[in-house]
Amino acid sequence: MIDIEEMPGHLVRRFQQIAVAIFHAEVGKTGFDLTPVQYAALARISTNPGIDQATLAGLIAYDRTTITGVVDRLVHKGWLTRTVSGRDRRARVLRITEEGLDVLRRIQPAVEEAQRIMLGGLTEAEAKDLLRLLHKATAAANDLSRAPLRAASTPASDAD
């Protein structure tokens, strides 16, 4: 029988638990209640204004049916707007608000500190190697995920 401590899935799950705990601790110090997925959504929308929810789900490798709840919470907080697309009435167009941009700016140092803490047991070279190998492994298995990462396309502006 294989020792679970030698299984990449087990180690990745443990590291994810640790990463989430560190993220919450560091971002919580800023006074904001924000999950890692909410942060990823805000960050991607800030660099892709006017994207729809399905595209957002692909950009952060999140389940399309579950992304609605994430967006709902961010809209409720006043950090995003969601409007019906002028091109496709089924699609919802997302834009970050000024308040949402302010939140991103204010929590950025905490997010960066969380990343440093997560990699704190590694040398700089080891941290770069870990990130490179994680990118390589996730890219190789991306299509096996129930929520694969999808590259951003450049849709025409949705001027509603």
Rosetta blueprint (number, residue, H / E / L):
1 M L
2 I L
3 D L
4 I H
5 E H
6 E H
7 M L
8 P H
9 G H
10 H H
11 L H
12 V H
13 R H
14 R H
15 F H
16 Q H
17 Q H
18 I H
19 A H
20 V H
21 A H
22 I H
23 F H
24 H H
25 A H
26 E H
27 V H
28 G H
29 K L
30 T L
31 G L
32 F L
33 D L
34 L L
35 T L
36 P H
37 V H
38 Q H
39 Y H
40 A H
41 A H
42 L H
43 A H
44 R H
45 I H
46 S H
47 T H
48 N L
49 P L
50 G L
51 I E
52 D E
53 Q H
54 A H
55 T H
56 L H
57 A H
58 G H
59 L H
60 I L
61 A L
62 Y L
63 D L
64 R L
65 T L
66 T L
67 I H
68 T H
69 G H
70 V H
71 V H
72 D H
73 R H
74 L H
75 V H
76 H H
77 K L
78 G L
79 W L
80 L E
81 T E
82 R E
83 T E
84 V E
85 S L
86 G L
87 R L
88 D L
89 R L
90 R L
91 A L
92 R E
93 V E
94 L E
95 R E
96 I E
97 T L
98 E H
99 E H
100 G H
101 L H
102 D H
103 V H
104 L H
105 R H
106 R H
107 I H
108 Q H
109 P H
110 A H
111 V H
112 E H
113 E H
114 A H
115 Q H
116 R H
117 I H
118 M H
119 L L
120 G L
121 G L
122 L L
123 T L
124 E H
125 A H
126 E H
127 A H
128 K H
129 D H
130 L H
131 L H
132 R H
133 L H
134 L H
135 H H
136 K H
137 A H
138 T H
139 A H
140 A H
141 A H
142 N H
143 D H
144 L H
145 S L
146 R L
147 A L
148 P L
149 L L
150 R L
151 A L
152 A L
153 S L
154 T L
155 P L
156 A L
157 S L
158 D L
159 A L
160 D L
